[in-house]
Amino acid sequence: MEDWPKIAPKSVRYIKLGEGGAWEKECIEQGLLQFGTDSGNPETLQWAAEGRWSELAASWRAVKSQGTATRFTNETRSYFEAGPEDLWITFVGERFYWGFLEPGVPKPIQPDLSSVRKVRGGWRCVDRDGKPLLKSNLPGSITSLAAYRGTSCSVKAAAHVVRRINAELSEEVKRAEAVRSELIDSLVPLIRRLGPRDFEVLVELIFGASGWRRIDSTGGTRKLLDLDLELPSTGERAFVQVKSRTSQAEFEAYAQQRKDGVFNRMFYVYHTGTATTDDEAITVIEAAKLARMTLDAGLTDWVIRKAE
């Protein structure tokens, strides 16, 4: 767990760090939030310091439409008035960053008349458990902000953002995970009830759902082979040794014989017994792991039918 308390921001705002991400690299590396919209213009700085927002709006209406002038003014005001309890978030590539601003007046940047404020402790891109915050792991209600066409906006999914940063699960997710965990646990004894042939078919179906293709017959005269597989997308070859029951001694005996120069990987799959290894070229799959793979592959109903 990261060494900081749970956050409880007063507000949450999204910020785009420059047109086309022009300021992203420098801002992330230096812990800065850079804001455009002429925020570094001496007149803007003066009006902001004195709270004369109507004059800023009037200056924008002289060159922009009413709607754009209002948006520019509101965005600029939110930036200048943001306090240490206001959370700012942004996306850089596939990463989600967040941070709080230090108190103080924005520093003007020339020649583009932008300005910067310091991010307290720098930008972070992990949650409170230290896990990376990535677009691929966030819901559309958050990632859709990356398509915002303006500079900055308030975040409707603020509560969800805070939960993800705090590494907290919603009650609905907690309930779903508990049900999923219970289902996986209930599959283990059903998998152990399968006969050798059905167990082997299950393993083949699971690997097939993952993209592996069987290219040779099972068993026979090839002592070490139960499944001879290929991953068409990469050409990688693997063999899968399927054992209903096993022991560490039996596994080690198979592992010693696996190197024949043809296969890239070995999978050792069993449902009863014990087998462990530190060899990165060998993946051991026991009953609990196989139960998770069964669920992920959509084969739960198949196992239930076969175990009846």
C-alpha positions in Angstrom: 0.0 0.0 0.0 1.2 3.5 -0.9 2.4 5.7 2.0 -0.4 8.3 1.8 -3.9 8.6 3.3 -7.1 8.1 1.4 -8.0 11.2 -0.6 -11.3 13.0 -0.1 -11.2 16.0 -2.6 -13.7 18.8 -2.6 -14.0 18.6 -6.4 -12.5 16.7 -9.3 -11.4 18.3 -12.6 -10.0 17.0 -15.8 -7.2 18.9 -17.5 -5.7 18.5 -21.0 -2.0 19.3 -20.9 -1.6 21.2 -24.1 -3.0 20.8 -27.6 -2.2 17.4 -28.8 -0.5 16.7 -25.5 2.3 19.2 -26.2 3.0 19.9 -22.5 2.5 16.4 -21.2 6.1 15.2 -20.9 7.4 18.3 -19.2 4.4 18.6 -16.8 4.6 14.9 -15.7 8.4 15.0 -15.3 8.5 18.3 -13.4 5.2 18.0 -11.5 3.5 20.9 -13.2 0.0 21.7 -14.4 0.2 24.0 -17.4 -2.9 25.9 -18.5 -3.4 27.8 -21.7 -6.3 30.1 -22.7 -4.1 33.2 -22.2 -3.8 32.5 -18.5 -0.3 34.0 -18.5 -1.4 37.2 -20.0 -0.7 40.1 -17.6 -4.3 41.3 -17.9 -5.7 37.9 -17.2 -3.4 37.6 -14.2 -4.6 41.0 -12.9 -8.3 40.3 -13.4 -7.9 36.9 -11.7 -6.1 38.4 -8.7 -8.9 40.9 -8.3 -11.7 38.5 -9.1 -12.8 40.6 -12.1 -14.2 37.6 -14.1 -16.8 39.7 -15.9 -14.0 41.7 -17.6 -12.2 38.5 -18.6 -15.5 37.2 -20.1 -16.0 40.5 -22.0 -12.5 40.3 -23.4 -13.2 36.8 -24.8 -16.6 37.8 -26.2 -14.8 40.4 -28.3 -13.1 37.6 -30.2 -15.1 34.4 -29.5 -18.7 33.3 -29.6 -20.8 33.8 -26.4 -20.6 30.0 -25.6 -16.8 29.8 -26.1 -16.2 33.0 -24.1 -18.2 31.6 -21.2 -16.4 28.3 -21.3 -13.0 29.9 -21.5 -13.8 32.2 -18.5 -15.2 29.4 -16.4 -12.3 27.1 -17.1 -9.8 29.8 -16.3 -11.6 30.8 -13.1 -11.6 27.1 -11.9 -7.9 26.9 -12.6 -7.0 30.1 -10.7 -9.3 29.4 -7.8 -8.4 25.8 -7.3 -7.2 25.0 -3.8 -5.2 22.2 -2.2 -8.4 20.1 -1.8 -9.3 20.1 -5.5 -8.2 17.0 -7.4 -6.9 17.3 -11.0 -6.7 14.3 -13.3 -5.4 13.8 -16.8 -4.4 11.1 -19.3 -1.0 10.7 -20.9 -0.9 7.8 -23.4 -2.6 4.9 -21.7 -1.9 6.1 -18.1 -4.2 8.0 -15.8 -2.5 10.7 -13.7 -3.8 12.6 -10.7 -2.6 15.2 -8.3 -3.4 18.2 -6.1 -2.1 21.7 -6.6 0.1 23.6 -4.3 -1.2 27.0 -3.1 0.1 30.0 -4.9 -0.3 32.3 -7.9 0.2 30.8 -11.4 3.5 31.5 -13.0 3.3 33.0 -16.5 5.0 31.2 -19.4 6.2 32.9 -22.5 5.8 33.2 -25.4 2.4 31.3 -25.6 0.9 33.3 -22.6 0.1 30.1 -20.7 0.9 29.6 -17.1 1.8 26.8 -14.6 1.0 25.7 -11.1 3.0 23.2 -9.1 1.5 19.8 -8.4 2.0 18.9 -4.7 4.3 15.9 -4.6 4.1 15.5 -8.4 1.7 13.6 -10.6 0.8 10.0 -9.6 -0.4 7.2 -11.8 -1.0 4.4 -9.3 -3.8 3.7 -6.8 -3.4 3.5 -3.1 -2.4 -0.2 -3.4 0.4 0.8 -5.7 -1.3 -0.7 -8.8 -0.9 1.2 -12.1 -4.0 3.2 -13.2 -4.4 2.4 -16.9 -7.2 3.3 -19.4 -7.7 -0.4 -20.0 -8.7 -0.9 -16.4 -11.0 2.1 -16.1 -14.6 2.4 -17.1 -15.8 4.5 -20.0 -17.3 7.1 -17.6 -13.7 8.1 -16.8 -11.8 7.3 -20.0 -14.3 9.3 -22.1 -12.8 12.5 -20.5 -9.8 12.0 -22.8 -12.0 13.0 -25.7 -13.0 16.3 -24.2 -12.3 19.1 -26.7 -11.8 21.9 -24.3 -9.0 22.5 -21.8 -10.6 21.6 -18.5 -13.9 20.4 -17.2 -15.5 19.1 -14.0 -15.8 15.3 -13.7 -19.3 13.8 -13.4 -17.9 10.5 -12.3 -16.0 12.1 -9.5 -17.0 9.5 -6.8 -15.9 6.7 -9.1 -12.5 8.4 -9.7 -11.9 8.8 -6.0 -12.8 5.2 -5.3 -10.3 4.0 -8.0 -7.5 6.1 -6.6 -8.3 4.9 -3.1 -8.3 1.3 -4.4 -11.9 0.9 -3.0 -14.5 -1.3 -4.5 -18.1 -0.4 -4.9 -20.6 -2.6 -3.1 -21.8 -4.0 -6.4 -18.3 -5.0 -7.4 -17.6 -6.5 -4.0 -20.8 -8.6 -4.3 -19.9 -9.7 -7.8 -16.4 -10.7 -6.8 -17.7 -12.7 -3.8 -20.1 -14.6 -6.1 -17.3 -15.2 -8.6 -15.0 -16.4 -5.9 -17.6 -18.8 -4.6 -18.3 -20.1 -8.1 -14.6 -20.8 -8.7 -14.4 -22.6 -5.3 -17.4 -24.7 -6.2 -15.9 -25.7 -9.6 -12.8 -27.3 -8.0 -14.5 -30.4 -6.6 -16.5 -30.8 -9.9 -13.2 -30.7 -11.9 -11.7 -33.3 -9.6 -14.7 -35.5 -10.3 -14.0 -35.6 -14.0 -12.6 -38.8 -15.5 -9.2 -38.8 -17.2 -10.7 -38.4 -20.7 -13.1 -35.6 -19.8 -10.4 -33.9 -17.8 -8.1 -33.9 -20.8 -10.9 -32.6 -23.0 -11.5 -29.7 -20.6 -7.8 -28.8 -20.7 -7.9 -28.8 -24.5 -11.0 -26.7 -24.6 -9.5 -24.1 -22.2 -6.3 -23.8 -24.2 -8.3 -23.6 -27.4 -10.3 -20.7 -26.0 -7.0 -18.9 -25.3 -5.9 -19.2 -29.0 -3.7 -22.4 -28.7 -4.3 -24.9 -31.5 -3.8 -28.6 -31.1 -1.6 -30.0 -33.9 -0.9 -33.6 -32.9 -2.6 -36.6 -31.4 -2.7 -37.2 -27.7 -0.6 -39.8 -25.8 0.2 -42.9 -27.8 3.9 -43.6 -28.2 5.0 -40.1 -27.4 5.6 -40.6 -23.7 5.8 -36.9 -22.6 3.0 -35.6 -24.8 -0.7 -35.2 -23.9 -1.3 -32.1 -25.9 1.0 -30.8 -28.7 -0.1 -27.1 -29.2 0.8 -24.2 -31.4 -0.1 -20.5 -31.0 -0.8 -19.5 -34.6 -0.3 -15.7 -34.0 3.3 -16.2 -32.9 4.2 -19.7 -34.0 5.1 -20.6 -30.4 5.1 -24.4 -29.7 4.1 -25.9 -26.3 3.2 -29.2 -24.9 0.8 -29.8 -22.1 1.2 -32.7 -19.7 -2.2 -33.5 -18.2 -2.3 -35.6 -15.0 -5.4 -36.2 -12.9 -3.2 -36.9 -9.9 0.4 -36.1 -9.4 3.2 -35.6 -6.9 6.3 -33.4 -6.8 8.5 -36.3 -7.6 6.5 -37.3 -10.7 6.4 -33.6 -11.9 10.2 -33.3 -11.5 10.7 -36.4 -13.5 8.7 -35.0 -16.4 10.3 -31.6 -16.1 13.8 -33.2 -16.5 12.8 -34.8 -19.8 11.0 -31.9 -21.4 13.9 -30.3 -23.3 14.0 -31.7 -26.8 14.6 -28.4 -28.7 11.2 -28.3 -30.3 8.9 -26.8 -27.7 9.1 -23.3 -26.3 7.0 -24.0 -23.2 5.6 -26.7 -21.0 2.3 -26.6 -19.2 1.7 -29.2 -16.4 -1.9 -29.5 -15.5 -3.4 -31.6 -12.7 -6.3 -31.4 -10.3 -5.1 -33.5 -7.3 -1.7 -33.6 -5.6 1.2 -31.1 -5.5 3.6 -29.7 -8.0 5.7 -26.5 -7.9 8.6 -25.1 -9.9 10.7 -22.0 -10.3 11.4 -22.7 -14.0 9.9 -19.8 -16.0 9.5 -22.1 -19.0 7.1 -24.4 -17.1 3.6 -23.3 -16.0 2.0 -25.4 -13.4 -1.8 -25.3 -13.4 -3.5 -26.8 -10.4 -7.3 -27.2 -9.7 -8.0 -23.7 -8.3 -6.2 -22.0 -11.2 -7.9 -24.4 -13.7 -11.3 -23.5 -12.2 -10.6 -19.8 -12.8 -9.6 -20.6 -16.4 -12.7 -22.7 -16.8 -14.9 -19.7 -15.8 -13.0 -17.3 -18.0 -13.3 -19.6 -21.0 -17.1 -19.9 -20.5 -16.9 -23.7 -19.8 -18.7 -23.7 -16.4 -21.8 -25.3 -17.8 -19.7 -27.9 -19.6 -18.1 -28.9 -16.3 -21.4 -29.0 -14.5 -22.9 -31.3 -17.1 -19.9 -33.7 -17.1 -19.7 -33.8 -13.3 -23.4 -34.6 -12.8 
